[in-house]
């Protein structure tokens, strides 16, 4: 059974481990993940001033926060022990989960500008409303 978009979000947050992800990082990583893996029934990102965003990401994250799977602290989303357990159960269901982990590790090393630059390199249409000079 293919993973749902919420599963990919949980796996993405889990891959960041104790570092967590800012909302900015989470949006861009999920965009790149969906783009790279050609995920269907995924988020529908729209270009805004600072790259692609889909408000549904925040809705899904808030549901997971209320369910105790994700913790929000100091503007970062981190995996909870219950979320980590669920993510570990999900990961073997899709071999592409390793790509999600690698993408998060890369994104944690990037500046916001570098992250947006990669988004625009992959998908120039997302540059439409760009305020960044990349």
Backbone as XML, in Angstrom:
<?xml version="1.0"?>
<chain id="A" units="angstrom">
  <residue number="1" name="UNK">
    <atom name="N" x="0.848" y="-1.187" z="0.000"/>
    <atom name="CA" x="0.000" y="0.000" z="0.000"/>
    <atom name="C" x="0.892" y="1.247" z="0.000"/>
  </residue>
  <residue number="2" name="UNK">
    <atom name="N" x="0.642" y="2.178" z="-0.916"/>
    <atom name="CA" x="1.489" y="3.380" z="-0.963"/>
    <atom name="C" x="1.297" y="4.247" z="0.286"/>
  </residue>
  <residue number="3" name="UNK">
    <atom name="N" x="2.368" y="4.941" z="0.627"/>
    <atom name="CA" x="2.304" y="5.846" z="1.770"/>
    <atom name="C" x="1.437" y="7.053" z="1.434"/>
  </residue>
  <residue number="4" name="UNK">
    <atom name="N" x="0.720" y="7.545" z="2.435"/>
    <atom name="CA" x="-0.100" y="8.751" z="2.285"/>
    <atom name="C" x="0.789" y="9.977" z="2.503"/>
  </residue>
  <residue number="5" name="UNK">
    <atom name="N" x="0.284" y="11.138" z="2.107"/>
    <atom name="CA" x="1.080" y="12.368" z="2.268"/>
    <atom name="C" x="1.425" y="12.599" z="3.739"/>
  </residue>
  <residue number="6" name="UNK">
    <atom name="N" x="0.506" y="12.264" z="4.648"/>
    <atom name="CA" x="0.772" y="12.440" z="6.076"/>
    <atom name="C" x="1.913" y="11.524" z="6.536"/>
  </residue>
  <residue number="7" name="UNK">
    <atom name="N" x="1.984" y="10.336" z="5.945"/>
    <atom name="CA" x="3.072" y="9.411" z="6.274"/>
    <atom name="C" x="4.413" y="9.995" z="5.853"/>
  </residue>
  <residue number="8" name="UNK">
    <atom name="N" x="4.442" y="10.581" z="4.634"/>
    <atom name="CA" x="5.679" y="11.206" z="4.164"/>
    <atom name="C" x="6.076" y="12.372" z="5.061"/>
  </residue>
  <residue number="9" name="UNK">
    <atom name="N" x="5.098" y="13.112" z="5.542"/>
    <atom name="CA" x="5.389" y="14.229" z="6.443"/>
    <atom name="C" x="5.985" y="13.713" z="7.744"/>
  </residue>
  <residue number="10" name="UNK">
    <atom name="N" x="5.395" y="12.657" z="8.283"/>
    <atom name="CA" x="5.916" y="12.072" z="9.522"/>
    <atom name="C" x="7.334" y="11.536" z="9.308"/>
  </residue>
  <residue number="11" name="UNK">
    <atom name="N" x="7.569" y="10.829" z="8.208"/>
    <atom name="CA" x="8.910" y="10.320" z="7.913"/>
    <atom name="C" x="9.917" y="11.455" z="7.761"/>
  </residue>
  <residue number="12" name="UNK">
    <atom name="N" x="9.486" y="12.550" z="7.161"/>
    <atom name="CA" x="10.369" y="13.701" z="6.962"/>
    <atom name="C" x="10.765" y="14.322" z="8.294"/>
  </residue>
  <residue number="13" name="UNK">
    <atom name="N" x="9.791" y="14.517" z="9.167"/>
    <atom name="CA" x="10.093" y="15.082" z="10.490"/>
    <atom name="C" x="10.959" y="14.108" z="11.285"/>
  </residue>
  <residue number="14" name="UNK">
    <atom name="N" x="10.671" y="12.815" z="11.193"/>
    <atom name="CA" x="11.464" y="11.814" z="11.910"/>
    <atom name="C" x="12.915" y="11.819" z="11.439"/>
  </residue>
  <residue number="15" name="UNK">
    <atom name="N" x="13.126" y="12.024" z="10.146"/>
    <atom name="CA" x="14.485" y="12.019" z="9.605"/>
    <atom name="C" x="15.337" y="13.160" z="10.162"/>
  </residue>
  <residue number="16" name="UNK">
    <atom name="N" x="14.692" y="14.220" z="10.587"/>
    <atom name="CA" x="15.438" y="15.360" z="11.151"/>
    <atom name="C" x="15.901" y="15.091" z="12.577"/>
  </residue>
  <residue number="17" name="UNK">
    <atom name="N" x="15.370" y="14.031" z="13.184"/>
    <atom name="CA" x="15.748" y="13.626" z="14.542"/>
    <atom name="C" x="15.659" y="14.805" z="15.515"/>
  </residue>
  <residue number="18" name="UNK">
    <atom name="N" x="16.671" y="14.942" z="16.369"/>
    <atom name="CA" x="16.622" y="15.977" z="17.418"/>
    <atom name="C" x="16.784" y="17.390" z="16.860"/>
  </residue>
  <residue number="19" name="UNK">
    <atom name="N" x="17.222" y="17.521" z="15.613"/>
    <atom name="CA" x="17.389" y="18.849" z="15.011"/>
    <atom name="C" x="16.036" y="19.497" z="14.713"/>
  </residue>
  <residue number="20" name="UNK">
    <atom name="N" x="15.070" y="18.686" z="14.348"/>
    <atom name="CA" x="13.777" y="19.211" z="13.949"/>
    <atom name="C" x="13.879" y="19.996" z="12.651"/>
  </residue>
  <residue number="21" name="UNK">
    <atom name="N" x="12.738" y="20.399" z="12.148"/>
    <atom name="CA" x="12.671" y="21.185" z="10.921"/>
    <atom name="C" x="11.824" y="22.424" z="11.153"/>
  </residue>
  <residue number="22" name="UNK">
    <atom name="N" x="12.257" y="23.533" z="10.610"/>
    <atom name="CA" x="11.420" y="24.727" z="10.631"/>
    <atom name="C" x="10.293" y="24.512" z="9.631"/>
  </residue>
  <residue number="23" name="UNK">
    <atom name="N" x="9.268" y="25.328" z="9.712"/>
    <atom name="CA" x="8.171" y="25.247" z="8.754"/>
    <atom name="C" x="8.708" y="25.452" z="7.341"/>
  </residue>
  <residue number="24" name="UNK">
    <atom name="N" x="9.609" y="26.405" z="7.176"/>
    <atom name="CA" x="10.229" y="26.686" z="5.886"/>
    <atom name="C" x="10.914" y="25.439" z="5.339"/>
  </residue>
  <residue number="25" name="UNK">
    <atom name="N" x="11.754" y="24.809" z="6.161"/>
    <atom name="CA" x="12.465" y="23.610" z="5.726"/>
    <atom name="C" x="11.500" y="22.480" z="5.392"/>
  </residue>
  <residue number="26" name="UNK">
    <atom name="N" x="10.498" y="22.287" z="6.225"/>
    <atom name="CA" x="9.544" y="21.201" z="6.009"/>
    <atom name="C" x="8.820" y="21.369" z="4.683"/>
  </residue>
  <residue number="27" name="UNK">
    <atom name="N" x="8.359" y="22.583" z="4.399"/>
    <atom name="CA" x="7.655" y="22.840" z="3.140"/>
    <atom name="C" x="8.553" y="22.540" z="1.941"/>
  </residue>
  <residue number="28" name="UNK">
    <atom name="N" x="9.790" y="23.027" z="1.985"/>
    <atom name="CA" x="10.682" y="22.858" z="0.836"/>
    <atom name="C" x="11.101" y="21.400" z="0.665"/>
  </residue>
  <residue number="29" name="UNK">
    <atom name="N" x="11.377" y="20.707" z="1.763"/>
    <atom name="CA" x="11.760" y="19.295" z="1.673"/>
    <atom name="C" x="10.602" y="18.466" z="1.135"/>
  </residue>
  <residue number="30" name="UNK">
    <atom name="N" x="9.397" y="18.713" z="1.622"/>
    <atom name="CA" x="8.251" y="17.961" z="1.104"/>
    <atom name="C" x="8.012" y="18.258" z="-0.371"/>
  </residue>
  <residue number="31" name="UNK">
    <atom name="N" x="8.201" y="19.509" z="-0.779"/>
    <atom name="CA" x="8.069" y="19.823" z="-2.199"/>
    <atom name="C" x="9.079" y="19.006" z="-3.015"/>
  </residue>
  <residue number="32" name="UNK">
    <atom name="N" x="10.350" y="19.044" z="-2.605"/>
    <atom name="CA" x="11.389" y="18.326" z="-3.340"/>
    <atom name="C" x="11.145" y="16.823" z="-3.330"/>
  </residue>
  <residue number="33" name="UNK">
    <atom name="N" x="10.680" y="16.303" z="-2.217"/>
    <atom name="CA" x="10.376" y="14.876" z="-2.110"/>
    <atom name="C" x="9.285" y="14.488" z="-3.101"/>
  </residue>
  <residue number="34" name="UNK">
    <atom name="N" x="8.203" y="15.234" z="-3.109"/>
    <atom name="CA" x="7.118" y="14.960" z="-4.048"/>
    <atom name="C" x="7.564" y="15.088" z="-5.483"/>
  </residue>
  <residue number="35" name="UNK">
    <atom name="N" x="8.407" y="16.074" z="-5.756"/>
    <atom name="CA" x="8.921" y="16.301" z="-7.110"/>
    <atom name="C" x="9.836" y="15.151" z="-7.528"/>
  </residue>
  <residue number="36" name="UNK">
    <atom name="N" x="10.774" y="14.804" z="-6.665"/>
    <atom name="CA" x="11.748" y="13.747" z="-6.979"/>
    <atom name="C" x="11.084" y="12.390" z="-7.182"/>
  </residue>
  <residue number="37" name="UNK">
    <atom name="N" x="10.118" y="12.084" z="-6.326"/>
    <atom name="CA" x="9.508" y="10.747" z="-6.339"/>
    <atom name="C" x="8.223" y="10.680" z="-7.162"/>
  </residue>
  <residue number="38" name="UNK">
    <atom name="N" x="7.826" y="11.809" z="-7.741"/>
    <atom name="CA" x="6.585" y="11.863" z="-8.524"/>
    <atom name="C" x="5.410" y="11.294" z="-7.727"/>
  </residue>
  <residue number="39" name="UNK">
    <atom name="N" x="5.300" y="11.748" z="-6.489"/>
    <atom name="CA" x="4.247" y="11.229" z="-5.604"/>
    <atom name="C" x="2.874" y="11.719" z="-6.047"/>
  </residue>
  <residue number="40" name="UNK">
    <atom name="N" x="1.936" y="10.809" z="-6.080"/>
    <atom name="CA" x="0.547" y="11.124" z="-6.424"/>
    <atom name="C" x="-0.245" y="11.275" z="-5.138"/>
  </residue>
  <residue number="41" name="UNK">
    <atom name="N" x="-1.368" y="11.958" z="-5.213"/>
    <atom name="CA" x="-2.185" y="12.200" z="-4.032"/>
    <atom name="C" x="-1.325" y="12.803" z="-2.918"/>
  </residue>
  <residue number="42" name="UNK">
    <atom name="N" x="-0.536" y="13.798" z="-3.317"/>
    <atom name="CA" x="0.389" y="14.448" z="-2.400"/>
    <atom name="C" x="-0.067" y="15.886" z="-2.201"/>
  </residue>
  <residue number="43" name="UNK">
    <atom name="N" x="0.786" y="16.716" z="-1.717"/>
    <atom name="CA" x="0.451" y="18.119" z="-1.522"/>
    <atom name="C" x="0.418" y="18.835" z="-2.871"/>
  </residue>
  <residue number="44" name="UNK">
    <atom name="N" x="-0.295" y="19.949" z="-2.898"/>
    <atom name="CA" x="-0.416" y="20.758" z="-4.112"/>
    <atom name="C" x="0.215" y="22.122" z="-3.839"/>
  </residue>
  <residue number="45" name="UNK">
    <atom name="N" x="1.505" y="22.194" z="-4.048"/>
    <atom name="CA" x="2.267" y="23.386" z="-3.726"/>
    <atom name="C" x="1.994" y="24.506" z="-4.720"/>
  </residue>
  <residue number="46" name="UNK">
    <atom name="N" x="1.974" y="25.716" z="-4.173"/>
    <atom name="CA" x="1.798" y="26.923" z="-4.980"/>
    <atom name="C" x="3.012" y="27.821" z="-4.742"/>
  </residue>
  <residue number="47" name="UNK">
    <atom name="N" x="3.434" y="28.552" z="-5.777"/>
    <atom name="CA" x="4.571" y="29.460" z="-5.583"/>
    <atom name="C" x="4.155" y="30.688" z="-4.769"/>
  </residue>
  <residue number="48" name="UNK">
    <atom name="N" x="4.969" y="31.015" z="-3.791"/>
    <atom name="CA" x="4.790" y="32.264" z="-3.045"/>
    <atom name="C" x="6.142" y="32.976" z="-3.012"/>
  </residue>
  <residue number="49" name="UNK">
    <atom name="N" x="6.230" y="34.030" z="-2.231"/>
    <atom name="CA" x="7.440" y="34.852" z="-2.182"/>
    <atom name="C" x="8.719" y="34.060" z="-1.903"/>
  </residue>
  <residue number="50" name="UNK">
    <atom name="N" x="8.636" y="33.041" z="-1.078"/>
    <atom name="CA" x="9.828" y="32.305" z="-0.646"/>
    <atom name="C" x="9.763" y="30.837" z="-1.033"/>
  </residue>
  <residue number="51" name="UNK">
    <atom name="N" x="9.260" y="30.557" z="-2.210"/>
    <atom name="CA" x="9.224" y="29.182" z="-2.694"/>
    <atom name="C" x="7.873" y="28.525" z="-2.486"/>
  </residue>
  <residue number="52" name="UNK">
    <atom name="N" x="7.770" y="27.248" z="-2.811"/>
    <atom name="CA" x="6.492" y="26.550" z="-2.784"/>
    <atom name="C" x="5.965" y="26.313" z="-1.374"/>
  </residue>
  <residue number="53" name="UNK">
    <atom name="N" x="4.643" y="26.445" z="-1.254"/>
    <atom name="CA" x="3.963" y="26.226" z="0.024"/>
    <atom name="C" x="2.605" y="25.587" z="-0.249"/>
  </residue>
  <residue number="54" name="UNK">
    <atom name="N" x="2.202" y="24.713" z="0.639"/>
    <atom name="CA" x="0.843" y="24.179" z="0.640"/>
    <atom name="C" x="0.354" y="24.245" z="2.082"/>
  </residue>
  <residue number="55" name="UNK">
    <atom name="N" x="-0.729" y="24.982" z="2.308"/>
    <atom name="CA" x="-1.290" y="25.123" z="3.651"/>
    <atom name="C" x="-1.701" y="23.807" z="4.269"/>
  </residue>
  <residue number="56" name="UNK">
    <atom name="N" x="-1.956" y="22.799" z="3.434"/>
    <atom name="CA" x="-2.351" y="21.491" z="3.962"/>
    <atom name="C" x="-1.227" y="20.849" z="4.776"/>
  </residue>
  <residue number="57" name="UNK">
    <atom name="N" x="0.021" y="21.212" z="4.488"/>
    <atom name="CA" x="1.139" y="20.690" z="5.283"/>
    <atom name="C" x="0.934" y="21.077" z="6.737"/>
  </residue>
  <residue number="58" name="UNK">
    <atom name="N" x="0.602" y="22.349" z="6.992"/>
    <atom name="CA" x="0.406" y="22.795" z="8.373"/>
    <atom name="C" x="-0.805" y="22.139" z="9.012"/>
  </residue>
  <residue number="59" name="UNK">
    <atom name="N" x="-1.851" y="21.923" z="8.241"/>
    <atom name="CA" x="-3.028" y="21.230" z="8.769"/>
    <atom name="C" x="-2.632" y="19.827" z="9.203"/>
  </residue>
  <residue number="60" name="UNK">
    <atom name="N" x="-1.917" y="19.112" z="8.341"/>
    <atom name="CA" x="-1.496" y="17.744" z="8.669"/>
    <atom name="C" x="-0.567" y="17.718" z="9.877"/>
  </residue>
  <residue number="61" name="UNK">
    <atom name="N" x="0.358" y="18.662" z="9.939"/>
    <atom name="CA" x="1.285" y="18.711" z="11.072"/>
    <atom name="C" x="0.523" y="18.989" z="12.366"/>
  </residue>
  <residue number="62" name="UNK">
    <atom name="N" x="-0.425" y="19.907" z="12.334"/>
    <atom name="CA" x="-1.197" y="20.211" z="13.539"/>
    <atom name="C" x="-1.991" y="18.993" z="14.021"/>
  </residue>
  <residue number="63" name="UNK">
    <atom name="N" x="-2.519" y="18.219" z="13.093"/>
    <atom name="CA" x="-3.218" y="16.976" z="13.463"/>
    <atom name="C" x="-2.237" y="16.036" z="14.158"/>
  </residue>
  <residue number="64" name="UNK">
    <atom name="N" x="-1.017" y="15.939" z="13.629"/>
    <atom name="CA" x="-0.009" y="15.063" z="14.238"/>
    <atom name="C" x="0.493" y="15.598" z="15.575"/>
  </residue>
  <residue number="65" name="UNK">
    <atom name="N" x="0.527" y="16.913" z="15.728"/>
    <atom name="CA" x="0.886" y="17.502" z="17.027"/>
    <atom name="C" x="-0.175" y="17.120" z="18.056"/>
  </residue>
  <residue number="66" name="UNK">
    <atom name="N" x="-1.436" y="17.296" z="17.688"/>
    <atom name="CA" x="-2.528" y="16.939" z="18.620"/>
    <atom name="C" x="-2.548" y="15.439" z="18.935"/>
  </residue>
  <residue number="67" name="UNK">
    <atom name="N" x="-2.121" y="14.620" z="17.986"/>
    <atom name="CA" x="-2.081" y="13.164" z="18.192"/>
    <atom name="C" x="-0.836" y="12.722" z="18.966"/>
  </residue>
  <residue number="68" name="UNK">
    <atom name="N" x="0.058" y="13.670" z="19.230"/>
    <atom name="CA" x="1.262" y="13.345" z="19.994"/>
    <atom name="C" x="2.374" y="12.713" z="19.173"/>
  </residue>
  <residue number="69" name="UNK">
    <atom name="N" x="2.309" y="12.824" z="17.853"/>
    <atom name="CA" x="3.337" y="12.234" z="16.992"/>
    <atom name="C" x="4.471" y="13.211" z="16.691"/>
  </residue>
  <residue number="70" name="UNK">
    <atom name="N" x="4.145" y="14.492" z="16.697"/>
    <atom name="CA" x="5.109" y="15.561" z="16.438"/>
    <atom name="C" x="5.001" y="16.570" z="17.568"/>
  </residue>
  <residue number="71" name="UNK">
    <atom name="N" x="6.136" y="17.146" z="17.924"/>
    <atom name="CA" x="6.198" y="18.180" z="18.953"/>
    <atom name="C" x="6.685" y="19.459" z="18.282"/>
  </residue>
  <residue number="72" name="UNK">
    <atom name="N" x="6.029" y="20.576" z="18.609"/>
    <atom name="CA" x="6.494" y="21.861" z="18.099"/>
    <atom name="C" x="7.185" y="22.588" z="19.242"/>
  </residue>
  <residue number="73" name="UNK">
    <atom name="N" x="8.434" y="22.993" z="19.013"/>
    <atom name="CA" x="9.205" y="23.668" z="20.045"/>
    <atom name="C" x="10.109" y="24.708" z="19.400"/>
  </residue>
  <residue number="74" name="UNK">
    <atom name="N" x="10.004" y="25.924" z="19.862"/>
    <atom name="CA" x="10.849" y="27.026" z="19.395"/>
    <atom name="C" x="10.844" y="27.133" z="17.868"/>
  </residue>
  <residue number="75" name="UNK">
    <atom name="N" x="9.653" y="27.018" z="17.291"/>
    <atom name="CA" x="9.509" y="27.188" z="15.858"/>
    <atom name="C" x="9.999" y="26.023" z="15.015"/>
  </residue>
  <residue number="76" name="UNK">
    <atom name="N" x="10.232" y="24.882" z="15.647"/>
    <atom name="CA" x="10.706" y="23.699" z="14.922"/>
    <atom name="C" x="9.783" y="22.527" z="15.219"/>
  </residue>
  <residue number="77" name="UNK">
    <atom name="N" x="9.642" y="21.671" z="14.220"/>
    <atom name="CA" x="8.851" y="20.454" z="14.386"/>
    <atom name="C" x="9.807" y="19.297" z="14.613"/>
  </residue>
  <residue number="78" name="UNK">
    <atom name="N" x="9.551" y="18.560" z="15.708"/>
    <atom name="CA" x="10.392" y="17.420" z="16.061"/>
    <atom name="C" x="9.516" y="16.198" z="16.280"/>
  </residue>
  <residue number="79" name="UNK">
    <atom name="N" x="10.106" y="15.058" z="16.076"/>
    <atom name="CA" x="9.376" y="13.809" z="16.230"/>
    <atom name="C" x="9.286" y="13.456" z="17.711"/>
  </residue>
  <residue number="80" name="UNK">
    <atom name="N" x="8.143" y="12.954" z="18.131"/>
    <atom name="CA" x="7.974" y="12.478" z="19.499"/>
    <atom name="C" x="8.322" y="10.987" z="19.534"/>
  </residue>
  <residue number="81" name="UNK">
    <atom name="N" x="8.468" y="10.403" z="20.721"/>
    <atom name="CA" x="8.720" y="8.950" z="20.772"/>
    <atom name="C" x="7.620" y="8.141" z="20.065"/>
  </residue>
  <residue number="82" name="UNK">
    <atom name="N" x="6.359" y="8.528" z="20.249"/>
    <atom name="CA" x="5.272" y="7.814" z="19.576"/>
    <atom name="C" x="5.363" y="7.998" z="18.060"/>
  </residue>
  <residue number="83" name="UNK">
    <atom name="N" x="5.718" y="9.206" z="17.619"/>
    <atom name="CA" x="5.881" y="9.470" z="16.193"/>
    <atom name="C" x="7.036" y="8.689" z="15.604"/>
  </residue>
  <residue number="84" name="UNK">
    <atom name="N" x="8.125" y="8.580" z="16.359"/>
    <atom name="CA" x="9.283" y="7.825" z="15.892"/>
    <atom name="C" x="8.929" y="6.354" z="15.719"/>
  </residue>
  <residue number="85" name="UNK">
    <atom name="N" x="8.181" y="5.823" z="16.655"/>
    <atom name="CA" x="7.738" y="4.428" z="16.562"/>
    <atom name="C" x="6.889" y="4.210" z="15.310"/>
  </residue>
  <residue number="86" name="UNK">
    <atom name="N" x="5.979" y="5.139" z="15.049"/>
    <atom name="CA" x="5.131" y="5.018" z="13.869"/>
    <atom name="C" x="5.957" y="5.180" z="12.587"/>
  </residue>
  <residue number="87" name="UNK">
    <atom name="N" x="6.898" y="6.118" z="12.586"/>
    <atom name="CA" x="7.745" y="6.333" z="11.410"/>
    <atom name="C" x="8.592" y="5.094" z="11.122"/>
  </residue>
  <residue number="88" name="UNK">
    <atom name="N" x="9.093" y="4.464" z="12.166"/>
    <atom name="CA" x="9.890" y="3.244" z="11.974"/>
    <atom name="C" x="9.049" y="2.114" z="11.389"/>
  </residue>
  <residue number="89" name="UNK">
    <atom name="N" x="7.775" y="2.081" z="11.724"/>
    <atom name="CA" x="6.878" y="1.069" z="11.154"/>
    <atom name="C" x="6.555" y="1.383" z="9.688"/>
  </residue>
  <residue number="90" name="UNK">
    <atom name="N" x="6.494" y="2.677" z="9.344"/>
    <atom name="CA" x="6.166" y="3.086" z="7.975"/>
    <atom name="C" x="7.332" y="2.919" z="7.006"/>
  </residue>
  <residue number="91" name="UNK">
    <atom name="N" x="8.527" y="3.196" z="7.461"/>
    <atom name="CA" x="9.701" y="3.249" z="6.571"/>
    <atom name="C" x="9.876" y="2.003" z="5.711"/>
  </residue>
  <residue number="92" name="UNK">
    <atom name="N" x="9.740" y="0.808" z="6.250"/>
    <atom name="CA" x="9.943" y="-0.371" z="5.393"/>
    <atom name="C" x="8.866" y="-0.556" z="4.325"/>
  </residue>
  <residue number="93" name="UNK">
    <atom name="N" x="7.763" y="0.171" z="4.415"/>
    <atom name="CA" x="6.675" y="0.019" z="3.449"/>
    <atom name="C" x="6.991" y="0.658" z="2.099"/>
  </residue>
  <residue number="94" name="UNK">
    <atom name="N" x="7.992" y="1.528" z="2.055"/>
    <atom name="CA" x="8.338" y="2.173" z="0.790"/>
    <atom name="C" x="9.856" y="2.334" z="0.721"/>
  </residue>
  <residue number="95" name="UNK">
    <atom name="N" x="10.488" y="1.760" z="-0.287"/>
    <atom name="CA" x="11.944" y="1.874" z="-0.389"/>
    <atom name="C" x="12.426" y="3.313" z="-0.576"/>
  </residue>
  <residue number="96" name="UNK">
    <atom name="N" x="11.534" y="4.205" z="-0.983"/>
    <atom name="CA" x="11.910" y="5.605" z="-1.158"/>
    <atom name="C" x="12.037" y="6.367" z="0.151"/>
  </residue>
  <residue number="97" name="UNK">
    <atom name="N" x="11.702" y="5.718" z="1.260"/>
    <atom name="CA" x="11.840" y="6.416" z="2.541"/>
    <atom name="C" x="13.303" y="6.777" z="2.808"/>
  </residue>
  <residue number="98" name="UNK">
    <atom name="N" x="14.225" y="6.009" z="2.267"/>
    <atom name="CA" x="15.646" y="6.345" z="2.410"/>
    <atom name="C" x="15.965" y="7.659" z="1.694"/>
  </residue>
  <residue number="99" name="UNK">
    <atom name="N" x="15.265" y="7.915" z="0.589"/>
    <atom name="CA" x="15.472" y="9.185" z="-0.124"/>
    <atom name="C" x="14.995" y="10.351" z="0.740"/>
  </residue>
  <residue number="100" name="UNK">
    <atom name="N" x="13.882" y="10.165" z="1.427"/>
    <atom name="CA" x="13.382" y="11.214" z="2.327"/>
    <atom name="C" x="14.428" y="11.521" z="3.389"/>
  </residue>
  <residue number="101" name="UNK">
    <atom name="N" x="15.030" y="10.489" z="3.951"/>
    <atom name="CA" x="16.043" y="10.680" z="4.982"/>
    <atom name="C" x="17.252" y="11.434" z="4.425"/>
  </residue>
  <residue number="102" name="UNK">
    <atom name="N" x="17.716" y="11.036" z="3.256"/>
    <atom name="CA" x="18.873" y="11.703" z="2.638"/>
    <atom name="C" x="18.562" y="13.165" z="2.314"/>
  </residue>
  <residue number="103" name="UNK">
    <atom name="N" x="17.361" y="13.420" z="1.837"/>
    <atom name="CA" x="16.960" y="14.784" z="1.489"/>
    <atom name="C" x="16.919" y="15.671" z="2.732"/>
  </residue>
  <residue number="104" name="UNK">
    <atom name="N" x="16.399" y="15.146" z="3.830"/>
    <atom name="CA" x="16.356" y="15.917" z="5.074"/>
    <atom name="C" x="17.771" y="16.202" z="5.572"/>
  </residue>
  <residue number="105" name="UNK">
    <atom name="N" x="18.638" y="15.199" z="5.543"/>
    <atom name="CA" x="20.024" y="15.404" z="5.994"/>
    <atom name="C" x="20.703" y="16.495" z="5.165"/>
  </residue>
  <residue number="106" name="UNK">
    <atom name="N" x="20.468" y="16.482" z="3.855"/>
    <atom name="CA" x="21.019" y="17.519" z="2.987"/>
    <atom name="C" x="20.429" y="18.887" z="3.349"/>
  </residue>
  <residue number="107" name="UNK">
    <atom name="N" x="19.111" y="18.952" z="3.505"/>
    <atom name="CA" x="18.430" y="20.231" z="3.777"/>
    <atom name="C" x="18.881" y="20.847" z="5.094"/>
  </residue>
  <residue number="108" name="UNK">
    <atom name="N" x="19.183" y="20.020" z="6.075"/>
    <atom name="CA" x="19.635" y="20.540" z="7.370"/>
    <atom name="C" x="20.984" y="21.252" z="7.251"/>
  </residue>
  <residue number="109" name="UNK">
    <atom name="N" x="21.737" y="20.950" z="6.212"/>
    <atom name="CA" x="23.034" y="21.586" z="5.982"/>
    <atom name="C" x="22.921" y="22.872" z="5.155"/>
  </residue>
  <residue number="110" name="UNK">
    <atom name="N" x="21.752" y="23.100" z="4.562"/>
    <atom name="CA" x="21.564" y="24.211" z="3.618"/>
    <atom name="C" x="21.129" y="25.501" z="4.296"/>
  </residue>
  <residue number="111" name="UNK">
    <atom name="N" x="21.528" y="26.593" z="3.704"/>
    <atom name="CA" x="20.947" y="27.880" z="4.071"/>
    <atom name="C" x="19.563" y="27.950" z="3.417"/>
  </residue>
  <residue number="112" name="UNK">
    <atom name="N" x="18.690" y="28.821" z="3.898"/>
    <atom name="CA" x="17.396" y="28.982" z="3.219"/>
    <atom name="C" x="17.557" y="29.312" z="1.739"/>
  </residue>
  <residue number="113" name="UNK">
    <atom name="N" x="18.511" y="30.154" z="1.415"/>
    <atom name="CA" x="18.745" y="30.533" z="0.016"/>
    <atom name="C" x="19.127" y="29.309" z="-0.822"/>
  </residue>
  <residue number="114" name="UNK">
    <atom name="N" x="19.994" y="28.465" z="-0.303"/>
    <atom name="CA" x="20.416" y="27.270" z="-1.042"/>
    <atom name="C" x="19.251" y="26.297" z="-1.227"/>
  </residue>
  <residue number="115" name="UNK">
    <atom name="N" x="18.416" y="26.196" z="-0.235"/>
    <atom name="CA" x="17.251" y="25.312" z="-0.319"/>
    <atom name="C" x="16.288" y="25.798" z="-1.404"/>
  </residue>
  <residue number="116" name="UNK">
    <atom name="N" x="16.021" y="27.086" z="-1.416"/>
    <atom name="CA" x="15.135" y="27.649" z="-2.439"/>
    <atom name="C" x="15.784" y="27.553" z="-3.814"/>
  </residue>
  <residue number="117" name="UNK">
    <atom name="N" x="17.082" y="27.754" z="-3.887"/>
    <atom name="CA" x="17.785" y="27.639" z="-5.170"/>
    <atom name="C" x="17.600" y="26.242" z="-5.759"/>
  </residue>
  <residue number="118" name="UNK">
    <atom name="N" x="17.673" y="25.222" z="-4.933"/>
    <atom name="CA" x="17.483" y="23.851" z="-5.414"/>
    <atom name="C" x="16.046" y="23.629" z="-5.882"/>
  </residue>
  <residue number="119" name="UNK">
    <atom name="N" x="15.085" y="24.190" z="-5.163"/>
    <atom name="CA" x="13.686" y="24.098" z="-5.587"/>
    <atom name="C" x="13.527" y="24.705" z="-6.972"/>
  </residue>
  <residue number="120" name="UNK">
    <atom name="N" x="14.093" y="25.889" z="-7.186"/>
    <atom name="CA" x="13.958" y="26.568" z="-8.468"/>
    <atom name="C" x="14.728" y="25.867" z="-9.580"/>
  </residue>
  <residue number="121" name="UNK">
    <atom name="N" x="15.821" y="25.223" z="-9.221"/>
    <atom name="CA" x="16.571" y="24.452" z="-10.216"/>
    <atom name="C" x="15.727" y="23.268" z="-10.695"/>
  </residue>
  <residue number="122" name="UNK">
    <atom name="N" x="15.078" y="22.595" z="-9.750"/>
    <atom name="CA" x="14.246" y="21.429" z="-10.085"/>
    <atom name="C" x="12.958" y="21.819" z="-10.790"/>
  </residue>
  <residue number="123" name="UNK">
    <atom name="N" x="12.388" y="22.914" z="-10.363"/>
    <atom name="CA" x="11.072" y="23.297" z="-10.874"/>
    <atom name="C" x="11.018" y="24.811" z="-11.087"/>
  </residue>
  <residue number="124" name="UNK">
    <atom name="N" x="11.500" y="25.287" z="-12.214"/>
    <atom name="CA" x="11.541" y="26.732" z="-12.472"/>
    <atom name="C" x="10.183" y="27.426" z="-12.339"/>
  </residue>
  <residue number="125" name="UNK">
    <atom name="N" x="9.089" y="26.718" z="-12.540"/>
    <atom name="CA" x="7.763" y="27.332" z="-12.423"/>
    <atom name="C" x="7.510" y="27.858" z="-11.006"/>
  </residue>
  <residue number="126" name="UNK">
    <atom name="N" x="8.184" y="27.312" z="-10.009"/>
    <atom name="CA" x="7.992" y="27.769" z="-8.627"/>
    <atom name="C" x="8.671" y="29.111" z="-8.363"/>
  </residue>
  <residue number="127" name="UNK">
    <atom name="N" x="9.415" y="29.613" z="-9.328"/>
    <atom name="CA" x="10.099" y="30.904" z="-9.187"/>
    <atom name="C" x="9.148" y="32.072" z="-9.436"/>
  </residue>
  <residue number="128" name="UNK">
    <atom name="N" x="7.948" y="31.789" z="-9.883"/>
    <atom name="CA" x="6.981" y="32.786" z="-10.330"/>
    <atom name="C" x="6.879" y="34.019" z="-9.439"/>
  </residue>
  <residue number="129" name="UNK">
    <atom name="N" x="6.791" y="33.852" z="-8.135"/>
    <atom name="CA" x="6.605" y="34.999" z="-7.222"/>
    <atom name="C" x="7.812" y="35.203" z="-6.303"/>
  </residue>
  <residue number="130" name="UNK">
    <atom name="N" x="8.951" y="34.763" z="-6.754"/>
    <atom name="CA" x="10.146" y="34.745" z="-5.932"/>
    <atom name="C" x="10.601" y="36.139" z="-5.485"/>
  </residue>
  <residue number="131" name="UNK">
    <atom name="N" x="10.923" y="36.262" z="-4.214"/>
    <atom name="CA" x="11.541" y="37.480" z="-3.688"/>
    <atom name="C" x="13.035" y="37.282" z="-3.449"/>
  </residue>
  <residue number="132" name="UNK">
    <atom name="N" x="13.471" y="36.002" z="-3.424"/>
    <atom name="CA" x="14.881" y="35.690" z="-3.243"/>
    <atom name="C" x="15.643" y="35.932" z="-4.537"/>
  </residue>
  <residue number="133" name="UNK">
    <atom name="N" x="16.827" y="36.453" z="-4.430"/>
    <atom name="CA" x="17.725" y="36.502" z="-5.591"/>
    <atom name="C" x="18.601" y="35.270" z="-5.474"/>
  </residue>
  <residue number="134" name="UNK">
    <atom name="N" x="18.279" y="34.276" z="-6.274"/>
    <atom name="CA" x="19.030" y="33.023" z="-6.204"/>
    <atom name="C" x="19.680" y="32.695" z="-7.520"/>
  </residue>
</chain>
